[in-house]
C-alpha cells in the first residue's frame, strides 16, 4: 500500500537507527511542550481541508506548526504523508517527512508513503536506501509490498541507465508529457471525515456542521466486504456496480449520521487501488490484524470500528455489521438485515435505528448546525451518497474518468429526494455542481425542487 496507507502496522523502539534521509539520526532541537492530542488532530484535519481546497501553502504552514511540536509522533507523520500524497503533492512529502522519519520509531506506514514519493520523483538513490531500511525491519506482512516496490525501483534504475523515461504504466499520459515513475499496485484507504455531500459547502460550515463536545468517541465505518463475488479482483477494474456501491455507501451513511451527534467523531474508510485509480473490493471480511493496523495509523486513535459484509442471496440483499470495541479489542455486537427491492427502505431504517440505539446516538442541540433527519427513502439515499463519493474522487483526480458513472437513474433519485430535507437539498446541489464540472449529465437535478430554507438558498449561491 502507498498513500493513505492505513493497513501497515507500527513498531516502537527507542534505539537510534539510521534515518531515511541517508545518515545518522537527525539531531533535534529541544522539543517545546507538546500540544494536546485533540489540538494536533484538529490542526491536521484543518490542513487536510486546506489541501482539499487547493490551498497548499496554507496546509504547509499548518503542517510546519504541528511538526514543530509533535514531529516525532508516528500518527502525525503517516497522516501528513498520506494526505499530501492522496491530493497529489508528492514533493512536500520528501521535504517534510524525510528529515524526520525513522523506521524503528515511526513504523513502516510512513516509510511506504515516503518510498512511493521517492519513486514518483525518480529519486532512485534515496528510494533504494529507504527500501533497504524497510526490508531490514524483517516484517513478513510487508514482504510482498516491498518486493513490488523493489521491482518498480529496478525498472526505474534500468530506464535511467539507458537514458530513457520510465516505462509507461496504465493510466499514464499519452500526450508526450513525462510519465510518472512506475509503481506497484497498492490498495489504500481514503478516510472521509465529513458528510460526503458537504465538500463544496465549506463557506457555510458554521451553519451546516454541528459543534462537538469535549469528550469525543472516535468511530470508523469500514467499507464492507463482498464475499462470494466471482472474479472480485477483475470486477473492481470496471465502473462500480450495485453491490460495490452499497459496500461504500452504507459506511458513508452511518458516518454521516454519527457526524450529527455531538459525542462522536466518525470517519468512513473506503478502499482505492491507487495507480489504476479505481475502487477496491474486499472479498473477505476484515481480520483482527487489519483492525489493529487501522487503529494504529488513525490520527487520534479509534474507540469503535464497524466492519461487515454484504452479498446477494437468492435475489435478496443480505447485510452483516460487526461493532468492535477497540479498548478491549473485542466484538461487541452484530447487526443483520435482509431485504428485497420492495422491503429495502423499511429494513434499512430499522437497521439504522438499531445501530443508533446501541451506540446511544443523540442528535446535537437545535440551532447548532443542520438538524439531522434520516432519509425517507434510504435505499435511494445510498445511491446518492455513492455517486457523490465517485464524483468527489473523480474531481480530485483519484478516480479515473472512465470509472465515473453518472446515471440518469441516480440523478433522478437525488432529484426526487432533494426537497425532503435540508441535507438532501444540499447533497443535490453539490452532486449537480460536480457532475457539471466533470462534463457529466445532471439529469433531473438541473430543475429539482429544493427546500426553501435560507441555508439551502445560500448553498445554491455557493455551488453556483
N, C-alpha and C positions, 0 to 999 in steps of 0.2 A: 504494500500500500504506500501511497505517497502523500500528497497534500490532503489535509483533513484526516491524517492518519489517526484513527480512533480505535484500531484493533491491535496496536503494538503495545506491549506491556512495558513497565518501567522497572528499574532496578537501582536501588540506592546503595552507595558505598562511598564512604568519605575518603578513601585512599586516592591521593592525587595520581592522575594518569595523563598522558599526552592528550592535548585538546585537539579538536577537529581542524584548527587552523594551522596545524603543522608544526608544533613546537611544544615547549613546556607549558604547563597550565598558566593561563593569563593571570598576572598579578592584579588584584582588585584593590581599589581604594577602600578605606573603612566604610562599611555599609551604614547608611542612615537608618533610623528606626523604621522597620518595615510597616507598610500600611496594613490596615485590616484586610483580611481576605475578601470581604464584601466590596471594599473600595477598589481593590485590584480587579475583581471580576466586573464591577460596573464600568471601570475605565476601559477594560478590554472590550466589553460589549459596545461602548460608545465608539471605540476605534473601529470595530467591525462595521458599525453603521456609517462611519465616515468613508470606509472603503466601498461600501455598497452605494454610497452617494458620489463615488468617484472623486473623493477628496483625499488623495494620498498624502499630501503634506500634513493635513490635519490629523490623519491616522498616525503618521510617523511621529509627530510631536507627542501624541498620547503614548505611543509605544516607548519612546525615549524616557518619558516620565515614569512609566511602570518599571522599565528595566533598571532605572537608576536606584530603585529601592527593592525590587523583587526579581532582579535579573538572574538569580541562581535557582529560581523555582522551576521545576520541570514542567508543571502545568502551564506556566506563563510562556515558556519557550515554545511548547508544542502548539499552544493556541495562536501565538503570533505567527509562527511559521506556517501553520495550516491556513489561517485566514488570509495572509498575504498570498500564498500560493494559489488558493482557490479563486482569488479575484484577479489572478494574472500578474501579480507584482513579484517577480522572481528575484531580481537583483537585490531588493531590500532584505530578502531573507539572508543572503550572504553577508550583507552589510551589518545587520543587527544580530544575527544568531551565531554566525561562525566564530566571532571572538569570545563568545560566552559558553559555547556548547562543550560539554564533557560527557562522553558516552557513559561512563560509570555512574556519574552523579545524576544525569538527566534522563538516562534511558534511551532506547533506540527510536522511539516515535519521532522525536525531533530530528534525530540523525537521519532518518529516512527522508524527511521533508528537506533537510539541508542537502542530502545526497542528490535528490531529484533536482534541486535548484542548481547544483554544480553541473549536472548533466545538461540542463536546459540552457545554461550559459556557456556550455562547452569548455568548462574548466576541468580537463581530464586529470591533471596532476592532483588537484585538491580532491576530486571525486575518488581517485584511486586510494589516496591516503585515508579518507574517511571510510571507504569501503573496507579497507584492511582493519580499521579500528572496530567497525561493526561486526566483522567476522570474528575478531578476537574475543568478543563477548561470549561466544560459544552458546548461542541461544538456538536450540533446534527449531523452534517455531518460526525463526526468521530466515532459515537457510534457503527456502525456496525463493523468497522475495530477493534476498541478497544475490543469489545466483542469477536471477533475472536482471538485476541492476548490473551485475558483472558482465553479462552478455551485451547489454546496451553500451557499457563503457568500452568493451572490446571493439564494438562496431564504430564507436566514436574515434577511438585511437587509430584504428585501421584507416578510417577516412582521412584523419589528419596526416598520417604518414604518407598518403598518396596525394595529398593536396586537394582532396575532394570534399564536398559538403557531405554531412552525414546522410546515410540512406534515408529516403523519404518514407514516412510511415503513413498508414491510413489516416486520412483527415488532414494531412499536411498541405500547405499551399501548393497550387499548381500554376501560379501565375508568374513564376520566375523568382519570387522572393525566397530568401533563405529559409529552409525548413527547420523546425526545431530539432534538437538532438533526439535520437531515438530513445524511447523509454519503455520499460516493461509494462504490460497491462497491470494496473493496480486498481483495486476496489477500495474506496474510501467512503466515509460517512460525512454528509453535509448536515450540520445542525441548524435547524430553523427555530429561532428563539422567540419569534413573534407570530401572530396570526399571518398566514401566508398572504392574505389579501391586504394586509396593512402596508406592505412595502410599496412606496409611491405616495403614501399619505403622511410622510414624516412631518411636514409643516403643521399638521393637525394632531400631533402625538399627544399633547396635553389633554385634548378633548376626546381622544379615542382610547388611549391606553390608561388603565387604572393605576393608582398608586399601590405600592406594595408595603406589607408590614415589615417590621424589623427582623422577625424570625421566619425565614422562608424555608419551605420544604422543596427540595430540588428533585424534579421527576423527569425522566426521559421516556418517550414513547418511541420504541424502535420499529423500523419497517418490519412488517410481518413476513414470515417465511411462506413459501408457496409449495409445500411438499406434494409430491406426486405429479408435478407439472412435467410433461415429457419435453426433453430437449431444452431445459431451462436456460442453459448457457448459450444456446443458439438463439432462443426466443428473445433473450434480453437485447439482442442486437437490433431487433425490429422495433418500430414505434410501439408504445405501451398498449396492452390490451386491457380488457375489463378487470381481470384478476390482478394484474400488475398495478393498475391504478388504485384499486382498493387497498392493496398491501401498503401503499404510501399514504393514501387519503385518510384512512382510519386513524393512524397516528397523528396526522395533521389536525383532524377534527378534535381528538382528545386533548392535544396540546393547546389548541385554540381555546377550548372550554376551560382548561385549568389556568390559562393566562388571565382569564377574567375572574379569578379568585385572588384576593389579596394575600393569601397564605402560600401560594405556590409560584415557583419559577420553573416553568416547563420548557422542554425542547422536544422537537420531533427529529429523529435521526433517519436520514434517507441515504441509501447506497447508490454510488455512482461509479462507473468504470471511466477513470479519468481520461486516458489517452483517446479512447474511442468516443468519448462524450455521449454515452448513453447510460440509462439506468441499469442498476444491478438487480438481479433477482436472487433470493436466497432459498435454495431448495430444501434446506433443513433449518430447524429452529436454532436459536442462539444457545450456545453452551455456557457453562459457568465461567470458563476462561474468557469467552467473549465479553461477558458481563463485567468481569473484573477489569479487563483491559479498557472497556468503555468508561468505567468509573474512574480509573486511574488517569485517564487522559482527558477528562472533562474538567474544564475550569470551574473551581469551586466545589467539585465533587458532586455526588448524587445521593439522595436518600431513598429513592424508589426508581425502578425501571420496569416498564411494561414491555413484554415481548409476546410473541404468539405466532399463530399460523392461520392461513385462510386457504380454502380449497373449494372446488366444485364437486359435489357428490350427488349423483343421480338427478341432475338438473337443479339442485338446491345449492345455496352458498352456505358453507359451514365455517364458523369462526371460533378460535380459541384464544383467549387472552390470559397471560400469567402476570401476576404482580410480584415483584421481587423487592424485599426489604434489604437494603444494602448493608445496614449496620450489622445485622446478624447473618447476612448473606443466605437468606432462605426464601423459599417461595411462600408467599402469604395467602394467595387467593387465586382461584381460576374462575374465569367467566366464559360461558359458551353461548353461542347464538346460532340459529339456523333459519334461513328464510328462502322463500321463493320470490319471484318478482312481485307478486301480489301482496306478500306479507313483509317486505323488506322494511318499510317505514316503521311499522309497529315494532318489529323485532329490534331494529337499531335504536329506537327511542327507549325501549325497555333496557337494552344493554347500557346505553348512555346513563340512564338513571341509576342503574345498579352500580356502575363504576363511581359515580358522584357520591352516592350514599356510603359506599365502603370507604372511600378516601376522605369522607367528611368535607366534601366540597361545599363552599358557601360563596355566594356572589359578593362582589365588592359593594360598598355603600352607594346608594343613588347619588348622582352628581359628581362622582369621581371616575370619569371616563365613560365610555359607551356601556350601557346596561346590557349584559349578555342575555340572549334568549335562544333556546335550542331551535333549530330549523323545523318547520312544519313537515318538510319532505326531506329527511336526512339522506335518503339514497341519492336524490338529485344533488344535494349539497356536497356529497362526497365527490361526485364527478366535477363539480365546480372547483372544489379545492384541488383535485388532481390536475385539472387543466391550469389552474392558477400557478401551481408549482412548476409545471412544464414551461409555461411562458416566462415565468420569472427566471428560471435557469437558462432558458433559451436566450433571453435578453442579456444575461450575464456572460454568455458565451460558454457556459458549462454543459449545455445540451446541444448537440448538433442540429442544424436546421432541419435535416431530414427526419429527426425524431419528433418534431413538433407536429401534433395532430390537432388542429383546431376544427372540430366537427361542428356542423350546424346543430346537431342534436344537443351537444353540450352547451353551446351558446344559447339555445332555446331554453334549456333548463335554467341557466343563470338568469335569463330574462324573466322567466316565469316566477322565480323566487325574489327578484330584485326589490319589489315593493313590500315584501312581507316583514322585513326587519331592517333596522339601520345597517347591521353588519352585512346583510345580503345586498343592500344597495351599494355599500362601499366595495364589496367584492366585485359586483358587476362593473363598477366604474374602473377599478384597476385592471380587471381582466380585459375589458374592452380596450382600454388605453394600450395595454401591452400587445394585444392582437393587432391593433392598427399600426403600432410602431414596427412590428415584425412583418407587416405586409400580409397578415392573415385575415380571413373574414371574421368579423364580429357578429355576423348573423343578426338575430333579433335584438341583440344587445344595443344596437345603434339607436333603436327607438323604444327601449324598455322603459316602463313606468318605474319611478323610484319613490322612496319615502320622501315626504315633503319636509322633513326636519331641517333646521338650519345647518346642522352638521353635514348632512348629505349634500345640501346645496353648496356649501363651501368646498366639499370634496369634489364636486363636479367642476368647480373652477380650478382646483389644484391639479386635477388629472387632465384638464383640457377637453 
